[in-house]
Amino acid sequence: MNMEHNFHIEHEQERVNPQMKESKYISTLKKYDTSLDDDKVKAEVEKLLNEHLEENKSLEVKKFLFNCIDLTTLKETDNDEYVMRFTQKVNQFEEEYPELKNVAAICVYPCFAEIVKDTLEVEDVKVACVSGGFPSSQTYTEVKIVETALAIKDGADEIDIVLSVGKYLAGDYENLCDEIDEIKETCRDHTLKVILETGALRNAADIKKAALLSMYAGGDFIKTSTGKIAISATPEAAYVMCKAIKEYYEQTGIKKGFKAAGGINTVQDAICYYTIVKEVLGDEWLDNKYFRLGTSRLANLLLSEIVGEEVKFF
């Protein structure tokens, strides 16, 4: 029986003794190496990229990366008409570039899920919604659950929530994980991505621990950032998260996905994350079922390099 199943079975016993649950999370973290040195992590990432980045700058890799994009619009100015046009572009892509695989998903605020679902005509593109008080995660758990349930009712296939960073930094692992678990129960078989907001965490050790707790509590993906704070995705954060995914898989046999998001401004950035995933996790993770890039600007940049001329399609 895997750890996630144990989490649910033990829940009633632990409600009687809250301290038991807290020590369970601590004991779970002790199964992994979380004593990381930031300078050592930086050196390891630099070495990995120096050795392998160039070999991944191929046309086939760029086509694959395009198929891993969660095409995202999360602007204050989004409205029904804009989101409909945004979605129609994804429909039109199939007609204009039939030789290429489309993006993986369209990611929007929950209130636009129904519009995307009704407008989308492409079978392999998912509807993703940020939820749970995005981007700060500072609201009632009940609100997060209702928002998630409404997004799913309106057609969302995938839900992206933000880890309660404040709870994590306070050491409140019990309520942190309970919240993720409750949201995952609301999602049922829909994919749940947990955004760690790595730029708000203190160091590599915290990133790894937050990643492990998020996976343990039921997250299907761990994701770097919201893109709404100054420090977004970094290669070092991605490396630590992929290491956590690998170790979690070795401990439990459960594969979790990785999503880089926030500050992915160039094709080189995307290839950097591809290289880290390939070298740390291996070819099994080179599938958009387990690897995503959350971005809007990258789609045109990748498409331009794939076709060999500047394209402003999206």
Sine and cosine of phi, psi and omega as CSV:
sin_phi,cos_phi,sin_psi,cos_psi,sin_omega,cos_omega
0.00,0.00,0.76,-0.65,-0.09,-1.00
-0.99,0.16,0.17,-0.99,-0.09,-1.00
-0.87,0.49,-0.61,0.79,-0.03,-1.00
-0.91,0.40,-0.62,0.78,0.07,-1.00
-0.91,0.41,-0.66,0.75,0.05,-1.00
-0.86,0.51,-0.60,0.80,-0.01,-1.00
-0.83,0.56,-0.70,0.71,-0.04,-1.00
-0.97,0.25,-0.65,0.76,-0.05,-1.00
-0.91,0.42,-0.61,0.79,-0.06,-1.00
-0.99,0.16,-0.14,0.99,-0.17,-0.99
-0.85,0.53,-0.71,0.71,-0.06,-1.00
-0.91,0.41,-0.66,0.75,0.01,-1.00
-0.88,0.47,-0.66,0.75,-0.10,-1.00
-0.96,0.29,-0.39,0.92,0.03,-1.00
-0.89,0.45,-0.54,0.84,0.02,-1.00
-0.94,0.34,-0.57,0.82,-0.05,-1.00
-0.78,-0.63,1.00,0.06,-0.07,-1.00
-0.84,0.55,-0.53,0.85,-0.02,-1.00
-0.90,0.44,-0.51,0.86,0.03,-1.00
-0.88,0.48,-0.65,0.76,-0.01,-1.00
-0.92,0.39,-0.69,0.72,0.01,-1.00
-0.86,0.52,-0.72,0.70,-0.02,-1.00
-0.94,0.35,-0.43,0.90,0.08,-1.00
-0.90,0.43,-0.68,0.74,0.01,-1.00
-0.92,0.40,-0.65,0.76,0.04,-1.00
-0.89,0.46,-0.69,0.72,-0.01,-1.00
-0.92,0.39,-0.54,0.84,0.07,-1.00
-0.90,0.43,-0.72,0.70,0.00,-1.00
-0.89,0.45,-0.52,0.86,-0.01,-1.00
-0.93,0.37,-0.24,0.97,0.05,-1.00
-0.97,0.25,-0.19,0.98,-0.08,-1.00
-0.86,-0.52,0.37,-0.93,0.06,-1.00
-1.00,0.09,0.97,-0.24,0.00,-1.00
-0.93,-0.37,0.14,0.99,0.04,-1.00
-1.00,0.02,0.96,0.26,-0.08,-1.00
-0.99,-0.12,0.54,-0.84,0.07,-1.00
-0.95,-0.30,0.84,-0.54,-0.09,-1.00
-0.86,0.51,-0.65,0.76,0.00,-1.00
-0.91,0.42,-0.63,0.78,0.03,-1.00
-0.92,0.40,-0.66,0.75,0.05,-1.00
-0.87,0.50,-0.72,0.70,0.00,-1.00
-0.87,0.50,-0.67,0.75,0.01,-1.00
-0.91,0.41,-0.64,0.77,0.01,-1.00
-0.91,0.42,-0.65,0.76,0.02,-1.00
-0.92,0.39,-0.68,0.73,0.02,-1.00
-0.87,0.49,-0.67,0.74,0.02,-1.00
-0.91,0.42,-0.72,0.70,0.00,-1.00
-0.86,0.52,-0.73,0.69,-0.05,-1.00
-0.95,0.32,-0.60,0.80,0.05,-1.00
-0.88,0.48,-0.57,0.82,-0.07,-1.00
-1.00,0.09,-0.47,0.88,-0.20,-0.98
-0.80,-0.59,-0.24,0.97,-0.10,-0.99
-0.87,0.50,-0.74,0.68,-0.10,-1.00
-0.86,0.51,-0.58,0.81,-0.07,-1.00
-0.94,0.35,-0.23,0.97,-0.05,-1.00
-0.98,-0.22,0.16,0.99,-0.01,-1.00
-1.00,0.01,0.75,0.67,-0.06,-1.00
-0.98,-0.22,0.28,-0.96,0.04,-1.00
-0.89,0.46,-0.65,0.76,-0.03,-1.00
-0.91,0.43,-0.63,0.78,0.04,-1.00
-0.90,0.43,-0.66,0.75,0.00,-1.00
-0.90,0.43,-0.62,0.78,0.07,-1.00
-0.90,0.44,-0.68,0.74,0.02,-1.00
-0.88,0.47,-0.70,0.71,-0.02,-1.00
-0.88,0.47,-0.61,0.80,0.05,-1.00
-0.86,0.52,-0.64,0.77,-0.01,-1.00
-0.96,0.29,-0.12,0.99,0.03,-1.00
-0.98,-0.21,0.03,1.00,-0.08,-1.00
-0.98,0.22,0.77,-0.64,0.30,-0.95
-1.00,-0.01,0.99,-0.12,-0.06,-1.00
-0.93,0.37,0.88,-0.47,-0.29,-0.96
-0.86,-0.51,0.71,-0.71,0.23,-0.97
-0.73,-0.68,0.91,-0.42,-0.02,-1.00
-0.71,-0.71,0.81,0.58,-0.05,-1.00
-0.99,-0.17,0.45,-0.89,0.07,-1.00
-0.89,0.45,-0.42,0.91,-0.06,-1.00
-1.00,-0.02,0.01,1.00,0.03,-1.00
-0.85,0.53,0.62,-0.78,0.09,-1.00
-0.55,-0.84,0.07,-1.00,-0.10,-1.00
-0.84,0.54,-0.72,0.69,-0.06,-1.00
-0.90,0.43,-0.68,0.73,-0.01,-1.00
-0.90,0.44,-0.71,0.70,-0.03,-1.00
-0.90,0.44,-0.58,0.81,0.05,-1.00
-0.90,0.44,-0.72,0.70,0.03,-1.00
-0.90,0.44,-0.64,0.77,0.03,-1.00
-0.85,0.53,-0.70,0.72,0.00,-1.00
-0.94,0.34,-0.64,0.77,0.01,-1.00
-0.88,0.48,-0.51,0.86,0.07,-1.00
-0.88,0.48,-0.61,0.79,0.02,-1.00
-0.93,0.38,-0.62,0.78,0.09,-1.00
-0.88,0.47,-0.71,0.71,-0.05,-1.00
-0.92,0.38,-0.45,0.89,-0.01,-1.00
-0.85,0.53,-0.65,0.76,0.00,-1.00
-0.85,0.53,-0.62,0.79,-0.03,-1.00
-0.98,0.22,-0.63,0.77,-0.10,-1.00
-0.99,0.11,-0.45,0.89,-0.01,-1.00
-0.75,-0.66,0.89,0.46,-0.09,-1.00
-0.90,0.44,-0.33,0.94,-0.02,-1.00
-0.99,0.15,-0.16,0.99,-0.04,-1.00
-0.94,-0.33,0.52,-0.85,0.13,-0.99
-0.98,0.22,0.58,-0.81,-0.06,-1.00
-0.97,0.24,0.00,-1.00,0.10,-1.00
-0.91,0.42,0.26,-0.97,-0.03,-1.00
-0.98,0.18,-0.61,0.79,-0.09,-1.00
-0.37,-0.93,0.30,-0.95,0.19,-0.98
-0.94,-0.35,0.82,-0.58,-0.07,-1.00
-0.92,-0.39,0.82,-0.57,-0.08,-1.00
-0.63,-0.78,0.10,-1.00,0.15,-0.99
-0.93,0.36,0.44,-0.90,-0.07,-1.00
-0.83,0.56,-0.55,0.84,-0.06,-1.00
-0.93,0.38,-0.18,0.98,0.01,-1.00
-0.96,-0.29,0.07,1.00,-0.06,-1.00
-0.85,0.53,-0.70,0.71,-0.06,-1.00
-0.91,0.42,-0.62,0.78,0.02,-1.00
-0.90,0.43,-0.71,0.70,0.02,-1.00
-0.89,0.46,-0.72,0.70,-0.03,-1.00
-0.87,0.49,-0.68,0.73,-0.03,-1.00
-0.96,0.29,-0.48,0.88,-0.06,-1.00
-1.00,0.02,-0.53,0.85,-0.11,-0.99
-0.93,0.37,0.77,-0.64,-0.02,-1.00
-0.89,-0.45,0.08,1.00,-0.09,-1.00
-0.98,-0.20,0.83,-0.56,-0.13,-0.99
-0.91,0.41,-0.66,0.75,-0.16,-0.99
-1.00,0.04,0.03,1.00,0.00,-1.00
-0.99,-0.16,0.81,-0.59,-0.04,-1.00
-1.00,0.03,0.35,-0.94,0.14,-0.99
-0.98,-0.19,0.89,-0.46,0.01,-1.00
-0.91,-0.41,0.59,-0.81,0.04,-1.00
-0.74,-0.68,0.69,-0.72,0.23,-0.97
-0.96,0.26,0.55,-0.84,-0.07,-1.00
-0.45,-0.89,0.02,-1.00,0.11,-0.99
0.96,0.29,0.65,0.76,0.02,-1.00
0.96,0.27,0.53,0.85,0.04,-1.00
-0.85,0.53,0.65,-0.76,0.05,1.00
-0.99,-0.13,-0.08,1.00,-0.12,-0.99
-1.00,0.03,-0.40,0.92,-0.10,-1.00
0.91,0.42,0.29,0.96,-0.05,-1.00
-0.99,-0.13,0.98,0.21,0.11,-0.99
-0.42,-0.91,0.03,-1.00,-0.02,-1.00
-0.91,0.41,0.60,-0.80,0.08,-1.00
-0.84,0.54,-0.62,0.78,0.01,-1.00
-0.87,0.49,-0.61,0.79,0.04,-1.00
-0.92,0.40,-0.65,0.76,0.01,-1.00
-0.88,0.47,-0.66,0.75,-0.02,-1.00
-0.93,0.38,-0.70,0.72,0.01,-1.00
-0.90,0.44,-0.70,0.71,0.00,-1.00
-0.87,0.49,-0.67,0.75,0.03,-1.00
-0.90,0.43,-0.71,0.71,0.00,-1.00
-0.88,0.47,-0.64,0.77,0.02,-1.00
-0.92,0.39,-0.64,0.77,0.03,-1.00
-0.88,0.47,-0.68,0.74,0.02,-1.00
-0.92,0.39,-0.67,0.74,0.04,-1.00
-0.86,0.52,-0.59,0.81,-0.04,-1.00
-1.00,0.09,-0.01,1.00,0.13,-0.99
0.84,-0.54,0.04,1.00,0.00,-1.00
-0.92,0.38,0.71,-0.70,0.11,-0.99
-1.00,-0.06,-0.44,0.90,-0.09,-1.00
-0.69,-0.73,0.56,-0.83,-0.01,-1.00
-0.82,-0.57,0.77,-0.64,0.08,-1.00
-0.94,-0.35,0.90,-0.44,0.04,-1.00
-0.91,-0.42,0.29,-0.96,0.05,-1.00
-0.97,-0.24,0.76,-0.65,0.13,-0.99
-0.79,0.61,0.62,-0.79,0.11,-0.99
-0.97,0.26,1.00,0.05,-0.11,-0.99
-0.87,0.50,-0.63,0.77,0.01,-1.00
-0.86,0.51,-0.69,0.72,0.04,-1.00
-0.89,0.46,-0.67,0.74,0.00,-1.00
-0.88,0.48,-0.76,0.66,-0.06,-1.00
-0.90,0.43,-0.46,0.89,0.05,-1.00
-0.99,0.12,-0.05,1.00,-0.02,-1.00
0.98,0.21,0.28,0.96,-0.03,-1.00
-1.00,0.04,0.92,0.38,-0.06,-1.00
-0.92,0.39,-0.51,0.86,-0.02,-1.00
-0.88,0.48,-0.82,0.57,-0.03,-1.00
-0.95,0.33,-0.54,0.84,0.07,-1.00
-0.84,0.54,-0.78,0.63,-0.07,-1.00
-0.97,0.25,-0.57,0.82,0.07,-1.00
-0.85,0.53,-0.66,0.75,-0.03,-1.00
-0.90,0.43,-0.72,0.70,0.04,-1.00
-0.88,0.48,-0.68,0.73,0.00,-1.00
-0.87,0.50,-0.68,0.73,-0.01,-1.00
-0.92,0.40,-0.63,0.77,0.02,-1.00
-0.93,0.37,-0.62,0.78,0.04,-1.00
-0.90,0.44,-0.62,0.78,0.06,-1.00
-0.88,0.47,-0.59,0.80,0.06,-1.00
-0.92,0.38,-0.62,0.79,0.01,-1.00
-0.94,0.34,-0.46,0.89,-0.08,-1.00
0.81,0.58,-0.89,-0.46,-0.06,-1.00
-1.00,0.01,0.11,0.99,0.08,-1.00
-0.99,0.17,0.54,-0.84,-0.05,-1.00
-0.94,0.34,0.74,-0.67,0.07,-1.00
-0.92,-0.40,0.86,-0.51,0.07,-1.00
-0.96,-0.28,0.75,-0.66,0.01,-1.00
-0.96,-0.30,0.88,-0.47,0.00,-1.00
-1.00,0.07,0.86,-0.51,-0.05,-1.00
-0.99,0.17,-0.33,0.94,-0.14,-0.99
0.78,0.63,0.88,0.47,-0.15,-0.99
-0.86,0.51,-0.48,0.88,0.02,-1.00
-0.92,0.39,-0.28,0.96,0.02,-1.00
-0.99,-0.12,-0.12,0.99,0.05,-1.00
-1.00,0.02,0.36,-0.93,-0.24,-0.97
-0.99,0.14,-0.51,0.86,-0.12,-0.99
-0.23,-0.97,0.00,-1.00,-0.03,-1.00
-0.89,0.46,-0.60,0.80,0.01,-1.00
-0.88,0.47,-0.69,0.73,0.03,-1.00
-0.91,0.41,-0.62,0.78,0.03,-1.00
-0.87,0.49,-0.69,0.73,-0.02,-1.00
-0.92,0.39,-0.69,0.72,0.00,-1.00
-0.91,0.42,-0.66,0.75,0.03,-1.00
-0.90,0.44,-0.61,0.79,0.04,-1.00
-0.90,0.44,-0.71,0.70,-0.03,-1.00
-0.90,0.43,-0.70,0.72,0.02,-1.00
-0.90,0.44,-0.63,0.78,0.00,-1.00
-0.91,0.42,-0.65,0.76,0.04,-1.00
-0.94,0.35,-0.68,0.73,-0.01,-1.00
-0.87,0.50,-0.62,0.79,-0.05,-1.00
-0.98,0.17,-0.12,0.99,0.11,-0.99
0.80,-0.60,-0.03,1.00,0.05,-1.00
-0.90,0.44,0.73,-0.68,0.02,-1.00
-1.00,0.09,-0.46,0.89,0.05,-1.00
-0.77,-0.64,0.47,-0.88,0.30,-0.95
-0.90,-0.44,0.63,-0.77,-0.16,-0.99
-0.78,-0.63,0.58,-0.82,-0.12,-0.99
-0.93,0.37,-0.83,0.56,-0.31,-0.95
-0.50,-0.87,0.28,-0.96,0.12,-0.99
-1.00,0.05,-0.38,0.92,-0.14,-0.99
0.99,0.17,0.12,0.99,-0.08,-1.00
-0.97,-0.26,0.02,1.00,0.09,-1.00
-0.85,-0.53,0.13,-0.99,-0.17,-0.99
-0.88,0.48,-0.67,0.74,-0.02,-1.00
-0.98,-0.19,0.91,-0.42,-0.01,-1.00
-0.98,-0.22,-0.61,-0.79,-0.01,-1.00
-0.89,0.45,0.60,-0.80,0.13,-0.99
-0.71,-0.71,0.44,-0.90,0.05,-1.00
-0.86,0.51,-0.58,0.81,-0.01,-1.00
-0.91,0.42,-0.69,0.72,0.04,-1.00
-0.89,0.45,-0.68,0.73,0.01,-1.00
-0.87,0.49,-0.68,0.74,0.00,-1.00
-0.88,0.48,-0.74,0.68,0.00,-1.00
-0.89,0.45,-0.67,0.74,0.00,-1.00
-0.91,0.42,-0.66,0.75,0.03,-1.00
-0.92,0.39,-0.60,0.80,0.09,-1.00
-0.88,0.47,-0.66,0.75,0.02,-1.00
-0.90,0.44,-0.67,0.74,0.03,-1.00
-0.88,0.47,-0.67,0.74,0.00,-1.00
-0.90,0.44,-0.73,0.68,-0.02,-1.00
-0.92,0.39,-0.61,0.79,0.04,-1.00
-0.89,0.46,-0.66,0.75,0.04,-1.00
-0.90,0.44,-0.66,0.75,0.02,-1.00
-0.91,0.42,-0.55,0.83,0.00,-1.00
-0.98,0.20,-0.60,0.80,-0.20,-0.98
-0.88,-0.47,-0.34,0.94,-0.10,-0.99
0.98,0.20,0.18,0.98,-0.03,-1.00
-0.97,-0.26,0.82,-0.58,0.01,-1.00
-1.00,0.02,0.77,-0.64,0.08,-1.00
-0.90,-0.43,0.44,-0.90,-0.03,-1.00
-1.00,-0.07,0.30,-0.96,0.04,-1.00
-0.83,-0.56,0.72,-0.70,0.06,-1.00
-0.77,-0.64,0.83,-0.56,0.13,-0.99
-1.00,-0.09,0.72,-0.70,0.00,-1.00
-0.43,-0.90,0.50,-0.87,0.01,-1.00
1.00,-0.05,0.92,-0.40,0.08,-1.00
0.97,0.24,0.33,0.94,0.09,-1.00
-1.00,0.04,1.00,-0.06,-0.20,-0.98
-0.97,-0.24,-0.25,0.97,-0.09,-1.00
-0.68,-0.73,0.30,-0.95,0.10,-0.99
-0.89,0.46,-0.60,0.80,0.04,-1.00
-0.85,0.53,-0.65,0.76,0.05,-1.00
-0.85,0.52,-0.72,0.69,-0.03,-1.00
-0.90,0.44,-0.67,0.75,0.00,-1.00
-0.92,0.39,-0.54,0.84,0.07,-1.00
-0.86,0.51,-0.74,0.67,0.00,-1.00
-0.93,0.38,-0.61,0.79,0.09,-1.00
-0.85,0.53,-0.71,0.70,-0.04,-1.00
-0.89,0.45,-0.66,0.75,0.02,-1.00
-0.90,0.44,-0.72,0.70,0.02,-1.00
-0.88,0.48,-0.71,0.70,-0.03,-1.00
-0.88,0.47,-0.71,0.70,-0.10,-1.00
-0.98,0.21,-0.54,0.84,-0.03,-1.00
-1.00,0.03,-0.70,0.72,-0.11,-0.99
-0.98,-0.19,-0.47,0.88,0.04,-1.00
0.99,-0.11,0.08,-1.00,-0.11,-0.99
-0.88,0.47,-0.42,0.91,0.00,-1.00
-0.86,0.51,-0.45,0.89,-0.02,-1.00
-1.00,-0.04,-0.03,1.00,-0.01,-1.00
-1.00,0.05,0.93,0.37,-0.05,-1.00
-0.42,-0.91,0.63,-0.78,-0.06,-1.00
-0.96,0.30,0.01,1.00,0.18,-0.98
-0.95,0.31,-0.42,0.91,-0.06,-1.00
-0.81,-0.59,-0.07,1.00,-0.04,-1.00
-0.66,-0.75,0.83,-0.56,0.00,-1.00
-0.70,-0.71,0.38,-0.93,0.11,-0.99
-0.80,-0.60,0.88,-0.48,0.02,-1.00
-1.00,-0.03,0.92,-0.39,-0.11,-0.99
-0.24,-0.97,0.29,-0.96,0.17,-0.99
-0.87,-0.49,-0.71,0.70,-0.08,-1.00
-0.93,0.35,-0.42,0.91,-0.09,-1.00
-0.93,0.37,-0.48,0.88,-0.09,-1.00
-0.85,0.53,-0.76,0.65,0.01,-1.00
-0.92,0.40,-0.59,0.80,0.00,-1.00
-0.91,0.42,-0.71,0.70,0.04,-1.00
-0.91,0.42,-0.70,0.71,-0.02,-1.00
-0.87,0.49,-0.63,0.78,0.02,-1.00
-0.88,0.47,-0.68,0.73,0.00,-1.00
-0.95,0.32,-0.52,0.85,0.00,-1.00
-0.93,0.36,-0.68,0.73,-0.05,-1.00
-1.00,0.00,-0.21,0.98,0.09,-1.00
1.00,0.07,0.28,0.96,0.08,-1.00
-0.41,-0.91,0.36,-0.93,-0.03,-1.00
-0.91,0.42,0.78,-0.62,-0.01,-1.00
-0.79,-0.61,0.71,-0.71,0.11,-0.99
-0.83,-0.56,0.93,0.38,-0.10,-1.00
-0.99,0.15,-0.71,0.70,-0.07,-1.00
-1.00,-0.03,0.00,0.00,0.00,0.00
